[in-house]
Every structure is written in C-alpha cells, then in structure tokens.
C-alpha cells in the first residue's frame, strides 16, 4: 500500500494542492467503503492512468464522498463498534464470575464476597452464615440416565436455589455437584429456614429420580472467625448430614460448658414444616445451652428443630437446635435432648437469668 501511494505521488500531482493529505484520505476511504485488495487495486490503477487534472478531480470527489459517508454513516458505525465492545466486555466479566452451566456465581467470586463480608461483619458485629450442600445420588443419575440428565438436574437445582434466595445472597456452584450460599446479615436460624425450603423444593422436583440434597451450615462469629474455618465447619456439617442418612440440613455444633439447669415445667412449641400448627411438647428442664422435653414423636438424633419456649403469657424464646439424644420412656413417649444452635435476640441472657432465679 505504501509503495502504491509513493508511486502515485511521483505522478507530479502535488500541484493540485493535495500533497500529503492524499494518503490518509485514500486509506480512510478504503477502510470505510470496505474495499478488498482487488477492488482497491482496480481503483488505484484507474487513477494512475488518467490525465493529471482528471485524476485530481476524481480524488477531490472521492475525498468529499468519504467525508459525507463519515458524517452520515461513520457516527453510527462507531456507535455499533462501541456497543459490540461493551457487550463483549460485559460477557467476559459475567463469565469470569459465573458458572457456565448453571449461571450461578463461581467459587472464585464466592471467596471474594466472603472476605468482604468478614470485614463488614467485624465492623458491624452482625452475624452471617455460609451453607455448603450437594446433590445426593447424582452419580447414580449420571450412570443410569447419562450425564445430560445430570446436567439438567444441576440446572434445575440452581433454579430452585435462585427462587429462594434474596438479592443480597450469593448463591454459588462450588464445584461438581456442590453448591454454596453466602447469607449476609443472617443468623443460623435464618439460614436453616432458607435451606429447608430449598431442600423440600428440590426434592419435590425429583420425585421419580429420588434426587435430594444434604447440607451444612456454619455462622460467623459463633462458629467460625475466618474464611478457612467457615469453609471447614460448613463441610463438617455437610459430612455429618451425609452420615445421618442424607436429605437433611445439619448445623455445625459449637461447644459450650456445662451450665445450671432449671426444672420448671414449660410448654414448648416445635415448628412443623408440613403443618401450619406447631407440635406442643413439654419441657422437663432447660438451660442456656439446651432443653430436655417429652414428646410422642420419635425425633431422630441429628435432626434440627425450630420452635419457641413459652416462659410466661407475655414472654417466649425462639430457638434453633439439634437433637443430641433420644430415650424411649414408654410406649409412644420419648425423652428428647436438644442442644441450642441459635437463640433469637437476647434469648440466651433471658434463659440464663431465668435459671438463676
């Protein structure tokens, strides 16, 4: 191209007043008129073979046509280029933070958000929770129906997760058949409620395949103090859920010292996730760490229960706890030991003060 322009300048057309401006004009025209090499060479040979004056007039007209094209078409052309570039950059940003199969956030993005949430929670003293869970029996589904069926299960599970999450939550595909959700400003009881809804929603979608989920929950700062502990403790709770028979959500148990107990006979309402009315049981004794109550229902060791203890007509304490012991006292009557995992508000202080009275 440079040699062609050089040879054209040797045609002594400088007297037309075009000078060095000829090269960028022709280059600009070539680009915007989308001429290929053959077409440009044809035009070039035509210009170099006509008399000087005619060639000058043609170049003059070509420059004005190019200028008009730029004014009327160039702006739109540039806008389209910018729009395409923005689209590609946005798409690249999305792919860097999201899982390609499920469109949930990926593991790298989750780590960044957890680190940010740790700093924010340390300043505001507000708890947050992390849950890690996976799909039970996904390998069996892949082996019997193929990996495409497994992919559909993962995508359907992701849809169920997104349906239940808030805008502030960070749902993530952690890897393989594992998922994780970061729940800002959420105590353990709130995280458990969310995960129970997700668990039942997914189970209802896979009745024939019998696909379920098992998960674990850990909370900052009651359980974990940093990123590694949050991941590790949530994983431990997940493994415990698997060991207990799958299709359940387990809480990471943080230990407490033995404390005095109160033998007051109190009514306890156990939240039933299938019926609107709670199960009514009666407390044999309690402390700030847990309760022992009598019930006709044979709750399983490891089950998580939510409910409230009725202290008096105007006062109650809401709790989330895990069954640690079951003893059959008589026919259809069981003694159940429950360890508190979370108490709403000042519930722990109220129970402690009530025990000390």
C-alpha positions as CSV (number, residue, x, y, z in Angstrom):
1,X,0.0,0.0,0.0
2,X,2.8,2.4,0.9
3,X,4.6,1.7,-2.4
4,X,1.4,2.4,-4.4
5,X,0.9,5.7,-2.6
6,X,4.6,6.6,-3.3
7,X,4.3,5.8,-6.9
8,X,1.1,7.9,-7.1
9,X,2.9,10.9,-5.6
10,X,5.6,10.5,-8.3
11,X,2.9,11.4,-10.9
12,X,3.5,15.0,-10.0
13,X,0.0,15.6,-8.6
14,X,1.4,17.9,-5.9
15,X,0.5,20.9,-7.9
16,X,-3.2,20.1,-7.3
17,X,-2.8,21.1,-3.7
18,X,-3.5,17.7,-2.3
19,X,0.0,16.9,-1.1
20,X,0.4,14.6,1.9
21,X,-3.3,14.6,2.6
22,X,-3.9,12.2,-0.2
23,X,-2.6,9.1,1.7
24,X,-4.9,9.3,4.7
25,X,-7.9,10.2,2.5
26,X,-7.5,7.1,0.4
27,X,-6.8,4.9,3.4
28,X,-9.9,6.2,5.1
29,X,-12.0,5.6,2.0
30,X,-10.6,2.1,1.7
31,X,-11.5,1.2,5.3
32,X,-15.0,2.7,5.4
33,X,-16.0,1.6,1.9
34,X,-14.9,-1.9,2.8
35,X,-12.9,-2.4,-0.4
36,X,-10.9,-5.6,-0.7
37,X,-7.4,-5.6,-2.2
38,X,-8.6,-6.4,-5.8
39,X,-11.1,-3.6,-5.8
40,X,-8.7,-1.1,-4.4
41,X,-6.0,-2.1,-6.9
42,X,-8.5,-1.6,-9.7
43,X,-9.4,1.9,-8.5
44,X,-5.8,2.8,-8.0
45,X,-4.7,1.7,-11.5
46,X,-7.6,3.7,-12.9
47,X,-6.4,6.9,-11.0
48,X,-2.8,6.5,-12.2
49,X,-3.7,6.0,-15.8
50,X,-5.9,9.1,-16.4
51,X,-4.6,12.6,-17.1
52,X,-3.4,14.6,-14.1
53,X,-6.3,17.0,-14.0
54,X,-9.0,14.3,-14.2
55,X,-7.2,12.3,-11.5
56,X,-7.2,15.3,-9.3
57,X,-10.9,15.9,-9.8
58,X,-11.7,12.2,-9.0
59,X,-9.6,12.4,-5.8
60,X,-11.3,15.6,-4.9
61,X,-14.8,14.0,-5.3
62,X,-13.6,10.9,-3.5
63,X,-12.5,12.9,-0.5
64,X,-15.8,14.7,-0.3
65,X,-17.8,11.4,-0.7
66,X,-15.7,9.9,2.1
67,X,-16.3,12.9,4.3
68,X,-20.0,12.7,3.7
69,X,-20.0,9.0,4.4
70,X,-18.2,9.6,7.7
71,X,-20.7,12.3,8.7
72,X,-23.8,10.3,7.9
73,X,-22.6,6.7,8.5
74,X,-19.4,6.9,10.5
75,X,-21.1,8.0,13.7
76,X,-23.5,5.1,13.6
77,X,-20.6,2.8,12.6
78,X,-18.5,3.9,15.6
79,X,-21.5,3.6,17.9
80,X,-22.0,0.0,16.8
81,X,-18.4,-0.8,17.4
82,X,-18.5,0.6,20.9
83,X,-21.7,-1.3,21.6
84,X,-20.2,-4.5,20.4
85,X,-17.1,-3.9,22.5
86,X,-19.2,-3.2,25.6
87,X,-21.2,-6.3,25.0
88,X,-18.1,-8.5,24.7
89,X,-16.5,-6.9,27.8
90,X,-19.7,-7.4,29.9
91,X,-19.9,-11.0,28.6
92,X,-16.3,-11.6,29.6
93,X,-17.0,-10.1,33.1
94,X,-20.0,-12.4,33.5
95,X,-18.1,-15.5,32.5
96,X,-15.3,-14.6,34.9
97,X,-17.6,-14.6,37.9
98,X,-20.3,-17.1,37.0
99,X,-20.5,-20.9,36.3
100,X,-21.1,-21.6,32.7
101,X,-23.6,-24.5,33.2
102,X,-25.9,-23.1,36.0
103,X,-25.2,-19.3,35.7
104,X,-24.7,-19.2,39.5
105,X,-21.6,-17.4,40.9
106,X,-18.4,-19.4,40.8
107,X,-16.1,-20.4,43.6
108,X,-13.6,-17.5,43.0
109,X,-16.3,-14.9,43.3
110,X,-17.7,-16.5,46.5
111,X,-14.2,-16.3,48.1
112,X,-14.0,-12.6,47.3
113,X,-17.5,-12.0,48.7
114,X,-16.8,-13.9,51.9
115,X,-13.6,-11.9,52.6
116,X,-15.6,-8.7,52.1
117,X,-18.4,-9.9,54.4
118,X,-15.9,-10.9,57.1
119,X,-14.6,-7.3,57.1
120,X,-18.0,-5.8,57.1
121,X,-19.3,-8.1,59.9
122,X,-16.3,-7.4,62.0
123,X,-17.1,-3.7,61.9
124,X,-20.9,-4.0,62.4
125,X,-20.9,-7.1,64.7
126,X,-23.7,-8.6,62.6
127,X,-23.6,-12.4,62.1
128,X,-23.7,-14.0,58.7
129,X,-23.9,-17.6,57.6
130,X,-22.4,-19.9,55.0
131,X,-24.1,-23.1,53.8
132,X,-22.4,-25.8,51.6
133,X,-24.6,-28.6,50.2
134,X,-24.5,-31.1,47.4
135,X,-26.9,-33.2,45.4
136,X,-27.4,-36.7,46.8
137,X,-27.1,-39.6,44.4
138,X,-26.1,-37.5,41.4
139,X,-23.6,-40.1,40.3
140,X,-26.4,-42.7,40.2
141,X,-28.4,-40.4,38.0
142,X,-25.4,-39.9,35.6
143,X,-24.8,-43.7,35.5
144,X,-28.4,-44.7,34.7
145,X,-29.6,-41.8,32.6
146,X,-26.5,-40.2,31.3
147,X,-24.5,-37.0,32.0
148,X,-27.0,-34.8,30.2
149,X,-29.6,-35.8,32.8
150,X,-27.1,-34.9,35.5
151,X,-26.6,-31.5,33.9
152,X,-30.3,-30.9,33.8
153,X,-30.5,-31.8,37.5
154,X,-27.8,-29.3,38.3
155,X,-29.5,-26.6,36.3
156,X,-32.9,-27.3,37.9
157,X,-31.3,-27.3,41.4
158,X,-29.8,-23.9,40.6
159,X,-33.2,-22.6,39.6
160,X,-34.7,-23.7,42.9
161,X,-31.8,-22.1,44.8
162,X,-32.3,-18.7,43.0
163,X,-36.0,-18.8,43.6
164,X,-35.5,-18.9,47.4
165,X,-32.5,-16.5,47.7
166,X,-32.7,-12.8,48.4
167,X,-30.9,-10.2,46.2
168,X,-28.2,-9.8,48.8
169,X,-27.5,-13.6,49.0
170,X,-24.6,-15.1,47.0
171,X,-25.6,-18.5,45.5
172,X,-22.6,-20.3,44.0
173,X,-21.8,-23.5,42.3
174,X,-18.9,-24.6,44.5
175,X,-17.7,-27.4,42.3
176,X,-19.0,-30.6,40.7
177,X,-22.3,-31.4,42.5
178,X,-21.6,-29.0,45.4
179,X,-23.3,-25.6,45.9
180,X,-22.8,-22.9,48.5
181,X,-24.7,-19.8,49.6
182,X,-23.3,-16.8,51.4
183,X,-26.1,-15.3,53.5
184,X,-25.2,-11.7,54.8
185,X,-26.9,-10.5,57.9
186,X,-28.4,-13.9,58.6
187,X,-28.1,-15.9,61.9
188,X,-28.1,-19.7,61.9
189,X,-31.9,-19.9,62.3
190,X,-32.5,-17.8,59.2
191,X,-30.0,-19.9,57.2
192,X,-31.7,-23.1,58.3
193,X,-35.2,-21.8,57.3
194,X,-33.8,-21.0,53.8
195,X,-32.1,-24.3,53.4
196,X,-35.2,-26.3,54.4
197,X,-37.2,-24.5,51.8
198,X,-34.6,-25.3,49.1
199,X,-34.3,-28.9,50.2
200,X,-38.0,-29.5,50.0
201,X,-38.3,-27.6,46.7
202,X,-35.6,-29.7,45.1
203,X,-37.0,-33.0,46.5
204,X,-40.4,-32.1,45.0
205,X,-38.9,-31.6,41.6
206,X,-37.2,-35.0,41.5
207,X,-39.8,-37.4,43.0
208,X,-39.1,-40.1,40.3
209,X,-35.3,-39.8,40.4
210,X,-35.3,-39.5,44.2
211,X,-32.7,-36.7,44.0
212,X,-32.2,-34.8,47.2
213,X,-29.7,-32.5,48.9
214,X,-27.6,-32.7,52.0
215,X,-26.0,-29.6,53.5
216,X,-24.2,-28.0,56.4
217,X,-24.3,-24.5,57.9
218,X,-21.7,-22.5,59.8
219,X,-22.1,-19.0,61.1
220,X,-19.8,-16.1,61.8
221,X,-18.8,-15.3,64.6
222,X,-20.4,-18.1,66.7
223,X,-18.7,-20.9,64.9
224,X,-16.0,-19.5,62.7
225,X,-13.7,-16.5,62.8
226,X,-12.2,-16.5,59.3
227,X,-12.6,-17.8,55.8
228,X,-10.9,-21.2,56.3
229,X,-13.0,-22.0,59.4
230,X,-16.2,-21.1,57.6
231,X,-15.5,-23.5,54.8
232,X,-14.2,-26.2,57.0
233,X,-17.0,-26.1,59.5
234,X,-19.7,-26.0,56.8
235,X,-18.1,-29.0,55.2
236,X,-18.0,-30.9,58.5
237,X,-21.7,-30.2,59.0
238,X,-22.3,-31.5,55.4
239,X,-20.4,-34.7,56.1
240,X,-22.4,-35.2,59.3
241,X,-25.7,-34.8,57.2
242,X,-24.4,-37.5,54.8
243,X,-23.6,-39.8,57.7
244,X,-27.1,-39.3,59.2
245,X,-28.8,-40.6,56.1
246,X,-28.7,-37.7,53.6
247,X,-31.7,-35.5,52.6
248,X,-31.2,-33.2,55.6
249,X,-29.5,-30.0,56.7
250,X,-27.2,-30.1,59.7
251,X,-25.7,-27.3,61.7
252,X,-22.1,-27.0,62.8
253,X,-22.2,-27.7,66.6
254,X,-20.3,-25.2,68.6
255,X,-19.4,-26.4,72.1
256,X,-20.4,-24.9,75.4
257,X,-19.5,-25.6,79.0
258,X,-21.9,-27.3,81.4
259,X,-24.3,-24.8,83.0
260,X,-27.0,-24.9,85.7
261,X,-30.4,-26.1,84.6
262,X,-34.0,-25.1,85.6
263,X,-36.6,-27.8,86.3
264,X,-39.6,-25.6,85.5
265,X,-42.4,-27.4,83.6
266,X,-42.7,-25.2,80.4
267,X,-44.7,-25.6,77.2
268,X,-42.6,-25.7,74.1
269,X,-43.9,-25.2,70.5
270,X,-42.0,-27.2,67.8
271,X,-42.4,-25.7,64.4
272,X,-43.7,-28.3,61.9
273,X,-42.7,-27.6,58.3
274,X,-45.6,-29.6,56.8
275,X,-48.5,-28.5,59.0
276,X,-49.5,-25.0,60.0
277,X,-50.0,-25.8,63.6
278,X,-46.8,-26.4,65.8
279,X,-46.3,-29.6,67.8
280,X,-46.9,-28.9,71.5
281,X,-44.4,-30.6,73.9
282,X,-43.4,-30.0,77.5
283,X,-40.0,-29.2,78.8
284,X,-38.6,-31.2,81.7
285,X,-35.6,-28.9,82.3
286,X,-33.6,-26.3,80.4
287,X,-30.6,-24.0,80.5
288,X,-28.9,-21.5,78.2
289,X,-27.4,-24.4,76.3
290,X,-30.4,-26.6,75.6
291,X,-33.6,-28.3,76.8
292,X,-34.9,-31.8,77.6
293,X,-38.5,-32.4,76.7
294,X,-41.0,-35.2,76.5
295,X,-42.8,-35.9,73.2
296,X,-44.8,-38.6,71.4
297,X,-42.8,-38.0,68.2
298,X,-39.6,-40.2,67.8
299,X,-37.3,-37.4,66.6
300,X,-34.1,-38.7,65.2
301,X,-30.7,-37.9,66.6
302,X,-29.1,-35.2,64.5
303,X,-32.5,-33.7,63.4
304,X,-32.7,-29.9,63.5
305,X,-35.8,-28.4,65.2
306,X,-37.1,-24.8,65.4
307,X,-39.6,-23.6,67.9
308,X,-40.1,-21.4,71.0
309,X,-40.2,-21.9,74.8
310,X,-43.1,-20.2,76.5
311,X,-41.7,-18.6,79.6
312,X,-45.0,-16.9,80.6
313,X,-48.0,-15.4,78.9
314,X,-46.1,-12.4,77.6
315,X,-42.6,-13.9,77.1
316,X,-41.1,-16.6,74.9
317,X,-37.7,-17.5,73.5
318,X,-37.3,-18.7,69.9
319,X,-34.6,-21.3,69.2
320,X,-33.0,-23.5,66.6
321,X,-31.5,-26.7,67.9
322,X,-30.2,-30.1,67.2
323,X,-31.3,-33.4,68.7
324,X,-28.4,-35.0,70.6
325,X,-30.2,-37.8,72.4
326,X,-33.5,-39.8,72.3
327,X,-34.6,-42.2,75.0
328,X,-37.9,-44.2,74.8
329,X,-39.5,-43.8,78.3
330,X,-42.8,-45.7,77.5
331,X,-45.0,-46.6,74.5
332,X,-45.2,-43.6,72.2
333,X,-43.4,-41.4,74.7
334,X,-39.8,-40.2,74.2
335,X,-37.4,-38.1,76.2
336,X,-35.6,-35.8,73.8
337,X,-32.4,-33.8,74.5
338,X,-31.9,-30.8,72.2
339,X,-28.8,-28.6,72.1
340,X,-29.4,-24.9,71.1
341,X,-27.6,-23.9,68.0
342,X,-29.1,-20.4,67.8
343,X,-31.4,-18.3,70.1
344,X,-33.1,-15.2,68.7
345,X,-32.3,-11.8,70.2
346,X,-31.5,-11.8,73.9
347,X,-32.9,-15.3,74.4
348,X,-29.7,-16.7,75.9
349,X,-29.5,-14.0,78.5
350,X,-33.2,-14.4,79.4
351,X,-32.8,-18.2,79.8
352,X,-29.6,-17.7,81.9
353,X,-31.4,-15.2,84.1
354,X,-34.4,-17.4,84.4
355,X,-32.2,-20.3,85.5
356,X,-30.5,-18.2,88.2
357,X,-33.8,-17.1,89.8
